[in-house]
Amino acid sequence: MHDFVITQLATILREAAKAEILPRFRRLDDGMVRQKSEAIDLVTEADEAAERFIGAAVKQAWPEALFVGEESVAADPRLLDRLDAADFAIIVDPVDGTANFAAGLPLYATMASVVVGGETVAGIIYDPMGDDWVLAERGAGAYMRFPDGRSQRLRVSTAPALDEMIGHVSMTYLPTDSKPQVMQNLAKVRVVANYRVAGHDYRTFATGHCHFIAFNKLMPWDHLAGCLIAEEAGGYTARFDGSRYLPSHREGGLIIATDRDNWDLLRREIFTV
């Protein structure tokens, strides 16, 4: 994977946001927002239009790639099975944080990851509101990149004691029988937040502004890019059972911490699932 490929994909995400997402922000009428599996699972006209834009651009640039988008999988769940067997795939979440976008909240992201032979080799999280990217290539570090070409190497923070930690935790899909205990355990840390947009949870972690993040639902468009970026920024990621997170995983939860010792601490003291 070469830097110009990542740069080209990052540019495609920005162009899609400029063409299809930003013009619809705070301009959605009732007919432009629909419920999918439940009331908190939404899709908007911006999601679908942006995914079509990105998909067409990816097909033109890399016709050999399997394109997997969140909305494409909603229409054809068999795409996830094809991802597990693909030699080269590009996975996209056109609007991560759709509920925020639909509510007119300026906290959402456009994300893409590249999977080669079952391994995530590149990840990009673009913020349409801030007009910048957080991105990583495996083995090459994580960076904040700006449209004028400037870039800044990212590094996770040094975590304080447990009672001073700041964490971002998605509680929605935690198992019902363990959620009360996890919520009680979270009283042991200083601050717990949830942005309802994984892309910004990962950005906040990789830029050193929180000490851990955790999720239970593992859809590839939500986590492949962010996990790679977190690792390349120096963090430690693993599923709740301690196993490495792979593109083929759909369950098992995720804890992302500043290092292995703090991952072990958080698993023991907080995430008793």
VMD Tcl script that draws the C-alpha trace (Angstrom):
set ca {
  {0.00 0.00 0.00}
  {1.54 3.28 -1.09}
  {0.94 6.73 0.32}
  {-0.50 8.03 -2.95}
  {-3.25 5.39 -2.75}
  {-4.20 6.52 0.74}
  {-4.06 10.14 -0.41}
  {-6.31 9.37 -3.38}
  {-8.85 7.56 -1.19}
  {-8.77 10.40 1.35}
  {-9.47 12.86 -1.46}
  {-12.43 10.78 -2.63}
  {-13.95 10.91 0.87}
  {-13.55 14.70 0.94}
  {-15.08 15.12 -2.51}
  {-18.05 12.96 -1.52}
  {-18.61 15.02 1.59}
  {-18.45 18.28 -0.35}
  {-20.81 17.03 -3.04}
  {-23.33 14.92 -1.15}
  {-23.09 15.33 2.64}
  {-22.44 18.97 3.53}
  {-25.15 20.35 1.17}
  {-27.70 18.23 3.05}
  {-26.53 19.05 6.59}
  {-29.40 20.70 8.48}
  {-31.39 20.60 5.24}
  {-33.05 17.19 5.62}
  {-36.81 17.03 5.41}
  {-38.86 14.11 6.71}
  {-38.63 12.20 3.47}
  {-34.82 12.22 3.56}
  {-34.48 10.23 6.83}
  {-35.58 6.63 7.33}
  {-35.42 4.10 10.13}
  {-33.60 0.84 9.47}
  {-33.52 -1.88 12.16}
  {-34.75 0.30 15.07}
  {-35.47 3.88 16.07}
  {-31.81 4.68 16.79}
  {-30.62 3.11 13.51}
  {-31.16 5.69 10.78}
  {-30.20 6.22 7.18}
  {-30.44 9.53 5.33}
  {-30.33 10.62 1.73}
  {-26.80 11.87 2.45}
  {-25.59 8.38 3.49}
  {-26.89 6.80 0.32}
  {-25.76 9.52 -2.08}
  {-22.28 9.72 -0.55}
  {-21.86 5.95 -0.71}
  {-22.84 5.93 -4.37}
  {-20.31 8.71 -5.03}
  {-17.50 6.92 -3.19}
  {-18.37 3.55 -4.70}
  {-18.22 4.93 -8.25}
  {-14.88 6.65 -7.59}
  {-13.40 3.52 -6.00}
  {-14.54 1.37 -8.93}
  {-12.86 3.74 -11.36}
  {-9.61 3.96 -9.38}
  {-9.37 0.33 -8.22}
  {-11.69 -1.87 -10.32}
  {-10.23 -5.01 -8.75}
  {-11.32 -4.00 -5.23}
  {-14.39 -5.34 -3.46}
  {-16.36 -2.29 -2.34}
  {-18.21 -2.76 0.95}
  {-20.34 0.13 2.18}
  {-22.64 0.21 5.19}
  {-25.67 0.94 3.04}
  {-24.64 -1.64 0.42}
  {-24.57 -4.30 3.14}
  {-27.98 -3.16 4.38}
  {-29.27 -3.93 0.89}
  {-27.24 -7.15 0.45}
  {-25.90 -8.73 3.69}
  {-23.99 -11.32 1.64}
  {-21.35 -8.66 0.98}
  {-19.96 -9.30 4.47}
  {-19.29 -12.93 3.52}
  {-17.46 -11.74 0.41}
  {-15.34 -9.42 2.54}
  {-14.04 -12.35 4.57}
  {-12.73 -13.99 1.40}
  {-11.58 -10.89 -0.50}
  {-7.96 -10.38 -1.54}
  {-8.44 -6.60 -1.69}
  {-11.38 -4.66 -0.27}
  {-12.28 -1.06 0.52}
  {-14.80 -0.64 3.33}
  {-16.70 2.63 3.74}
  {-19.02 4.30 6.22}
  {-20.32 7.31 4.27}
  {-21.81 9.06 7.31}
  {-20.66 7.67 10.64}
  {-22.88 9.21 13.29}
  {-26.01 9.37 11.15}
  {-28.20 10.10 14.19}
  {-26.08 13.17 14.96}
  {-26.19 14.24 11.31}
  {-29.96 13.83 11.17}
  {-30.32 15.86 14.39}
  {-28.22 18.69 12.96}
  {-25.32 18.05 15.32}
  {-21.93 18.85 13.72}
  {-20.24 15.65 14.91}
  {-20.10 12.98 12.25}
  {-17.43 11.48 10.01}
  {-16.75 9.76 6.70}
  {-14.54 6.67 7.06}
  {-12.75 4.17 4.88}
  {-10.41 1.26 5.43}
  {-8.39 -0.96 3.12}
  {-8.19 -4.70 3.74}
  {-5.67 -6.90 1.93}
  {-5.67 -10.65 2.53}
  {-7.73 -10.40 5.70}
  {-5.59 -7.64 7.29}
  {-6.42 -3.94 7.65}
  {-3.57 -2.08 5.96}
  {-4.92 1.48 5.87}
  {-7.57 3.55 7.60}
  {-8.97 7.06 7.10}
  {-11.39 9.11 9.21}
  {-12.41 12.36 7.53}
  {-14.22 15.11 9.43}
  {-16.36 17.08 6.95}
  {-16.95 19.89 9.46}
  {-13.27 20.36 10.33}
  {-12.08 19.47 6.83}
  {-9.20 17.26 7.95}
  {-8.26 13.60 8.10}
  {-6.85 11.25 10.69}
  {-5.27 8.37 8.83}
  {-2.78 5.53 9.11}
  {-0.97 2.95 7.04}
  {0.10 -0.24 8.81}
  {3.66 0.13 10.06}
  {3.93 3.79 9.06}
  {2.33 5.66 11.99}
  {-0.86 7.69 12.36}
  {-1.23 11.28 11.21}
  {-3.54 14.26 11.17}
  {-3.51 15.59 7.62}
  {-4.84 18.91 6.33}
  {-5.98 19.94 2.82}
  {-2.96 22.23 2.39}
  {-0.64 19.23 2.71}
  {0.46 19.74 6.30}
  {0.53 16.68 8.52}
  {1.09 16.00 12.21}
  {2.22 12.69 13.71}
  {-0.24 11.38 16.30}
  {0.54 9.73 19.61}
  {-1.82 8.49 22.30}
  {-1.58 10.04 25.75}
  {0.05 8.57 28.81}
  {-2.82 7.32 30.95}
  {-3.15 8.49 34.56}
  {-4.43 6.39 37.45}
  {-7.80 4.72 36.85}
  {-9.75 7.29 38.87}
  {-8.41 10.09 36.64}
  {-9.02 8.42 33.30}
  {-11.31 9.79 30.59}
  {-13.07 7.20 28.47}
  {-15.56 6.99 25.62}
  {-17.85 3.99 25.98}
  {-20.70 2.87 23.73}
  {-23.23 1.24 26.06}
  {-25.98 0.60 23.50}
  {-25.05 -2.93 22.49}
  {-23.53 -4.25 25.69}
  {-25.21 -7.51 26.84}
  {-28.27 -6.75 28.93}
  {-27.14 -8.95 31.80}
  {-23.73 -7.27 32.12}
  {-24.64 -3.65 31.34}
  {-25.64 -2.70 34.93}
  {-22.32 -3.95 36.30}
  {-20.29 -2.16 33.64}
  {-22.19 1.07 34.31}
  {-21.50 0.73 38.01}
  {-17.83 0.00 37.35}
  {-17.51 3.12 35.22}
  {-17.91 5.16 38.40}
  {-14.25 4.24 39.02}
  {-13.05 6.58 36.23}
  {-13.15 10.38 36.11}
  {-15.16 11.02 32.92}
  {-17.24 8.77 30.65}
  {-18.47 10.16 27.33}
  {-20.25 8.87 24.26}
  {-20.36 10.87 21.03}
  {-22.60 8.36 19.17}
  {-20.01 8.41 16.39}
  {-17.14 5.93 16.52}
  {-15.02 7.98 14.13}
  {-14.73 10.83 16.61}
  {-14.16 8.49 19.53}
  {-11.16 7.10 17.65}
  {-9.96 10.55 16.63}
  {-10.17 11.77 20.22}
  {-8.17 8.76 21.42}
  {-5.49 8.91 18.72}
  {-4.94 12.64 19.29}
  {-4.33 12.05 23.00}
  {-7.53 13.58 24.41}
  {-8.95 10.48 26.10}
  {-7.42 7.36 27.62}
  {-9.66 4.52 26.45}
  {-12.63 3.68 24.28}
  {-14.85 0.60 24.20}
  {-17.53 -0.88 21.96}
  {-19.52 -4.09 21.76}
  {-21.04 -4.12 18.26}
  {-18.31 -4.78 15.68}
  {-19.30 -3.82 12.16}
  {-16.23 -3.42 9.96}
  {-17.03 0.06 8.66}
  {-17.21 1.34 12.25}
  {-13.92 -0.03 13.59}
  {-11.35 -1.20 11.04}
  {-10.02 2.29 10.28}
  {-10.16 3.46 13.89}
  {-8.43 0.42 15.35}
  {-5.55 0.67 12.90}
  {-5.20 4.40 13.59}
  {-5.26 3.75 17.36}
  {-2.57 1.09 17.07}
  {-0.36 3.20 14.79}
  {-0.67 6.05 17.30}
  {0.77 3.73 19.96}
  {-2.40 2.32 21.50}
  {-3.32 -1.27 22.30}
  {-6.50 -2.85 20.95}
  {-8.09 -6.24 21.61}
  {-11.48 -7.85 21.95}
  {-12.90 -8.47 25.42}
  {-11.38 -11.96 25.49}
  {-7.93 -10.55 24.72}
  {-7.83 -11.74 21.11}
  {-6.70 -9.57 18.23}
  {-9.47 -7.79 16.32}
  {-9.68 -8.80 12.65}
  {-11.88 -7.70 9.71}
  {-13.77 -11.01 9.93}
  {-14.96 -10.36 13.49}
  {-18.55 -9.21 14.03}
  {-18.81 -9.72 17.80}
  {-16.69 -10.00 20.92}
  {-16.43 -6.34 21.87}
  {-13.42 -4.05 21.77}
  {-11.32 -2.23 24.35}
  {-8.82 0.31 23.06}
  {-6.30 1.52 25.66}
  {-3.08 3.48 25.73}
  {-1.00 0.34 26.38}
  {-1.31 -3.34 27.30}
  {-1.07 -2.74 31.06}
  {-3.95 -0.27 31.00}
  {-5.94 -2.59 28.74}
  {-5.58 -5.31 31.37}
  {-6.55 -2.88 34.13}
  {-9.67 -1.72 32.29}
  {-10.72 -5.25 31.42}
  {-10.38 -6.33 35.04}
  {-11.89 -3.28 36.78}
  {-14.51 -2.05 34.29}
  {-15.51 -4.42 31.52}
  {-16.75 -7.48 33.36}
  {-18.83 -8.77 30.46}
}
mol new
graphics top color blue
foreach p $ca { graphics top sphere $p radius 0.5 }
foreach p [lrange $ca 0 end-1] q [lrange $ca 1 end] { graphics top cylinder $p $q radius 0.2 }
display resetview
